[in-house]
Amino acid sequence: MLENIKIGLAITGSFCNYPKVQKLIQDLKEEKAERIIPIISKVYDTRFYEGEQFIKMLKEETKEEIVDTIVKAEPIGPKNMVDIILVVPCTGNTIAKLANGITDTPVTMAVKSHIRNNKPVLIGVSTNDGLGVNLKNIGILLETKNYYFVPFRQDDFVNKPKSLVLDYKKVIESAKLALDKKQIEPLLV
């Protein structure tokens, strides 16, 4: 159970994953999470989801104000607002920023603000370049204190040979272990 756990749910631009986010929020609520605070950088209309529809879903499902600016994200650490941040889905762009200390979005600011409290950040990889240029950034985060990963696999090795995607069925278990400062194993599924 995630009872009494406050979760920051940071959602990056892996638009094809947006329909899975609603199910994830429902699963977190079933686990009795105390709060689920959505953190987003920017939402667009895409072939997978209309931006306004996604925002409406986040508000209805979480009953929380959306953290969508750097100014709103900065107090997450100083005010001790969450116990864990789940960056699910997490794009290669965000992975690269986190690995290199770049804080220029609400998501990266939320992580920076939160991690200074020595609390866990769970990364759910979803990127077309995970086995390409971003592999080194995944490696950096795997070796960085307080970063944990949801198990992941190749997405479509024939048509997208460098693409990686998280296993959504493992997010809850990964979060529970990350809260205990443990990386779920096996990491590659």
C-alpha positions, 0 to 999 in steps of 0.5 A: 500500500501507498497509504499516507504517501504523497506522490508528485506525478511528473508527466513529460512529453511522451504523448503516446503514453498519455492514455496510460496516465489515467490508469496509473492515477487510478492505480495509485488511488487504489493503493491509498496514496494520500495525494497525487500532485500532477506536475507537467511542463507543457501539454499539446494537442496530439493524435493521442490526446487533446491537451485540454482534455488531458488537463481536465482528466488530471484535475478530475482524477487527482483533485489537485492543482496542477504544478505547471510552472517553475515557480509552482514547482520550486517549493516542492522541496522546501515545503516537503510536499511529496514523499516521492516523485514519479516521472512517468512517462519520462522522455529522453529529453528530460532524462538528459536534463536530469542527468546533466543538472538542467533545470528549465521546466516545471518537471526538472525543477520539481525533481531538483527541489525534491531530491535535495531532501534525500528523497526518491525519484522514480523514472519511467523511461519512454524514449525513442533514443534510449539505446542511442545517445540517451543511453549514457544519461540513463547510465548516469541516473542509474548511478546517481543517489535517489534515482530509481527506475521502473523496469523497461524494455525495447519498444519495437526493436524492428521499427524503432531499434533504439526505443525504450518503454517502461513496464506500467505494471511495475510502477507501483511495486517500483515506487514502494521499493524506491521509498525503501531506497531499493531498485526493483530487479530485474530492471530489463524486462 
